[in-house]
Amino acid sequence: PPKPAVTSTVPTAPAPPSTLPGKPCSDPTMVQLPTGVCVDRFEETVTGALGNADQSSGPDGSTTGKAQVTYASVPTAGVSYYQAKALCVGAGKRLCADSEWAQACRGASQFLYPYGDSFDAKICNGFDSEIGQAVEAGAMTACVSEFGAYDMSGNLAEWIEADIPLTSGVVGKQVRGGSYVGNTSGLTCSLQIGQAPATVDPRAGVRCCK
């Protein structure tokens, strides 16, 4: 896709507020959905090895990095589906299912975007925000769903545990939410797109459920 015209100052996360929106889980870095499922409040930052991008024969132990939700850190990008899955498992979590991810994004009101039904280029980090890169967790202070999940629209796209047929005839995995190059439709909570699971997309990251 075309690169956005970078004319905006790259925002940074403010001092962490005393309280954040949403119902925290027993792990306070996650928020709880009405179903009881917990979802990462922010996209994950990884320290250590991502491992092999293609682990189609099964987990091979190469993904030894530690994924964690870290406020004011830039989340890790350039992650394949297999790496994302292994990172979530290594953190005692798993990739989100399609329905879980959509619920966390759309909120109780079933919004088209996390913040409402009308697109606003300045709320989340997409193409029209003109930032041109991923930003720190918490930097887009208003890009939060009713359930307290941040950056589900833009910043980094997120692998989920859901198949999707690709034009090549192979079965891919869904990547949801769009990234900092996402357009108006690509940043919705409803759009389902996919990639081959071994793809290392520089705009794809990790969010986990539990």
N, C-alpha and C positions, 0 to 999 in steps of 0.2 A: 504494500500500500504506500501511497505518497507520505512523505514525512511532513508533520505539521510545521507551519511557520512558527518558530520559537520566538515569541515576542514577550511572553510573560516571565516574570521572576519566578524561579522555582520555589514553591512554598515549602516551609519546614514545619514540623509539628510544634505546637506551642507547649508550654509546661503542661504536664498531664493534669487534667481536671480531677477534683476530689472524687467525683462520681461520673460514670459513663452511662449512656443510655442502655436499656435492655436489662434482662434478668440474667445475672451472672450464674454460671454453673459452679460446681465445686472447684473446678479449675477456673479461676477468675479471668483468664485470658480467652475464655469461651463464653458465648451467650446461649441461653436455652430457648428453644422453640416451644410452642404449645404442646407439641408431641412428646416433649422430653428430650429430644435430640439436642446435643450441644454442637455449636458451630464456632470456629475460630472467629474472634472479634475482628482481627486484622489478618492480612496475608502473612505467610510465614517467612522468616529469615533463616537461612541455612548456613551453618558453619561446618566445614569439613567436606568430604568427598561426595559428589553427587552420584558417582558410579557410572556404570554403563547405561547409555540411553536406551538400548534395546535389551530388554530382559524378557523377551517373549516366550522363552522356554521355562520361565519361572524365576523368582528372585535368586540372584546369584551371589548375594553378599557384598557386592561392590559398593552399594550405597551405604556408606558409613557416617555420612554427615548427620548433624543434629538439627532438626527443624524446630523452631520455636517462635511464638508470637512475641515480638519485641517492639514496644511503643517507641516511636521516633527513629526506627531503623528502616532503611530502604529494603523492601522485601526482595528475595532472591528470584531472579528471572533466568530463562534459558534452561527450563526443566522439561523433560519428557514425561509422558503419562506414567511410565514404569518407575521413573525416579520419584515422581510425586507420590505414587502409591507407596513405595518403599519408605519414603521419608515420613509419611503419615503413620504407617505401621510402626516404624522405629520410635515414634513419639507416643505410642500407645493409642493411636487414633486410626482413622481410615479416611479415604476420600468420600466426599459427600455424594449421596444419590441425587438423581435429577430433581425429585420432588422436594428433597431437603434443601438443596441449593436454592431452588426457585422460591420456596417459602421464606427462607432467610432474606432473600433479596426483596421480595415483593411486600413482605409484612402482612399484617392483619387486614390492611385495606386493599391488598392485591394491586398495588401500584404498578405502573409500567416501568418506572425507574425506582430506585430505593427511596427517593425523596418525594415522589409524586408522579402524576401522569403527564406533566408538561416538561419537556426537555429544557434544561438550563445548563449552558456550556460552562459556567463558572463553578458549579457545585462539585462535580466529579472530574477526574483527570482523563479527558479524552482528547481527540483530535482538535476540537474547537476550543479547548482550553488553552492551546498554544504553549504548553509547557514542554512537550517533546521528550519526556523521559518519565520513568517511574519515580514517585516521590515517597517520602517517609510515611510509615504507618502513623495515622493521626494528623497528617498535614492538611488533608481535605476535610476540614472539621464538620462540614454539613453533609458530606457524602456518606450517610449512614441510614440504614433501614430502620423501620419501626421496632425491629427486634434487637437492634444494637450492633449489627454487623456493618463494618466500614468497608468502603472501596469495592463493593460488589459490582459496581459499574465503573469501568475504566481502571486505570493504574496498570494492573496486570490481569490478563485473562487467567482463568482457573480451570484446571483439569477436574472433571468429575467422573464418578463411576457409572458411566452410561454409554452404551454403544450408539453409533450413528453410521449409516451407510455413506460411503464416499463415492465420488464420481468414477474413481478408478476401479470400483467394484469390490474393494476390500472393506472390511468393517473397521471404522475408526472409533475414537473416543471423543466425547463432547468436551469442548473448551468453552466456558461460559463467561459472560460479563464484559467482554471486550477489554481493551487495553488503552494505553495513552495515545494510540493511533486510531481508536474506535470512533466511528461516526454515530450520528443520531440513532439509527436503527441498531447498530452494533453494540450500543451501550445499554440496551434494554434488558430487563430481567427475563424476558421471554424468548429471545433469539437463541436457537440451538444450532451451533456450528461444530464442526469436527475436524480432526486431523489424524493422520496415522499415529499410533501410540508411541512410536519411537522418535517422533519428530522433536527436535530441540528448537523450540520457538523462543527467540530472544524476548518475546513479549508475554510469555506464559509463566505463571508461578504456581504457588501451592496454597490452598486453604483446606483444612481438614475438618472432619466431623467426628462425633463420638457418641 
